[in-house]
Amino acid sequence: QMGIEAKKNVDFPKWYQQVLTKSEMLDYYDVSGCYILRPLAYNVWKEITNFFDGAITEMGVEDTYFPMFVSNRVLEREKDHIEGFAPEVAWVTKAGSSDLEEPIAIRPTSETVMYPYFAKWIRSHRDLPFRINQWCSVVRWEFKNPQPFLRTREFLWQEGHTAHLTLEGATEEVYEILDLYEKVYTDLLALPVVKGVKSEKERFAGGYFTTTVEGFIPTTGRAIQGGTSHCLGQNFSKMFDIVVEDPASDSSDPKKLHVWQNSWGLSTRPIGVMVMVHSDDKGLVLPPRVALTQAVVIPCGLTAKTSKADANKLYDACDDLAKRLKKAGVKVKSDLRENYTPGFKFNHWEIRGTPLRIELGPKDIQMNQVTCVRRDNGVRFTIPVADLESGVKDTLETIHNDMLQRATAQRDASIIRVEKWEDFVPALNNKNLILMPWCDRMECEDDIKERSARTDDDEEEDERAPSMGAKTLCNPFQQPTDKPIVPGITKCVACGQDAKHYMLFGRSY
Ligand SMILES: O=C1CCCN[C@@H]1CCCn1cnc2ccccc2c1=O
């Protein structure tokens, strides 16, 4: 079928949709906000789950599975934490033609499903740290315009829920998990993220503090929350009465201790960020470590004059190369279809994001080499057949590192240090994120959001020029060191009050 008609920098939403459908990553579905993940996309999720589940298993987290249905009574138990979310909750009200006695909610997250059982199962401090996780889908009936992977009404995720004896023990795990989320982005998807703490306004209201990995989409200049690791404090353990005997108290006069909890989640959203950052006008560009097919071998130089014997010799040589690479652990295919030209095949595998094309023609056979073309930068080079395995594997590693390095350089160039308020909105409208000294006050955050919404109506409101105001993204763990905040001296750029720390701001999904 045709290539990508839309251009990434001209019509981003159309381009994104065409890349996803023509690469066969995803298909659209007749229920709005829901999409079909096809093998190419599902394989990315599989690599993420393999990595993350291996790491949390190493930490002692155990997988479980809780029902997807939440009774009204149970969901209501945490009124204030869900009051903001209530409009998103989907309800089952009928079975067949008969109404249900009580409507049943479909889980949007599982705190209220799990925590009554935490109270039942956690009896002694020896049961701590208690750590479970589940891989499942959740439903949030959002009304903002859906975007494949970034904002969908059903999505796959993992949600970890743990209980600890101390705040220190819980806090240590919050950061350990956040580091794993960062690795999902950098080590698997070749994407940079900023790690930090969410503001009072942006954090999970039911929790104590929220840490986040923030991604960035250069084409729209918008940030995206890429994964969250919350410390819940004792809020939920007080609500659900999850207590143990305080081991520090005297057994003759035992004290009750409410456990300290965390919850952390990562969804299929990173897959959307990966497509938006790395893909181009020729289609999908897959980071090698999550590609279903990492290399494809294509026979070249065959003409109508080529004898059947010579053609078969070439096909056998391609198959041999593919067998050698498969044995070396490379995910490789050889495309020996006879009714397609090499050019057609090049396009077929390019649009599907295949990291490396390996061409084999009569000249290559004669020179005992293969000709390679990288999908990420189009560079063409040869590898001697004798060095095939090491050459291809080294190239795939180099492709990953170059993709991460390019995306990081572009993200760094888009973070603007602002020292005067009048530079804030221009920087924002120029598709940048802003890093500036900030007072850490909710009123100031609300004020900044208002003062930075694009009002001039001559700028058409579209995906590429969003008009929403700036949000705080996070208080980066890595604070600038060239101009440290001087307490009582350095002022908030937006309101002039004492600055507490640098804050990252931006328009976001
Ligand atoms: O982020 C995470 C990580 C995984 C576990 N849950 C936490 C917090 C979820 C916050 N949240 C988010 N959307 C919701 C939507 C409807 C009802 C409740 C909620 C809700 O509590």
The ligand as an ORCA input file, in Angstrom:
! r2SCAN-3c Opt
* xyz 0 1
  O      -1.088      6.316     39.285
  C      -1.058      5.328     39.991
  C      -0.092      4.216     39.805
  C      -0.740      2.885     39.849
  C      -1.767      2.753     40.947
  N      -2.668      3.916     41.047
  C      -1.971      5.177     41.182
  C      -2.901      6.389     41.380
  C      -4.064      6.390     40.423
  C      -4.809      7.727     40.526
  N      -6.094      7.631     39.813
  C      -6.125      7.903     38.481
  N      -7.237      7.830     37.760
  C      -8.424      7.458     38.364
  C      -9.616      7.399     37.601
  C     -10.809      7.015     38.207
  C     -10.834      6.697     39.590
  C      -9.673      6.755     40.356
  C      -8.462      7.151     39.733
  C      -7.219      7.248     40.485
  O      -7.158      6.996     41.692
*
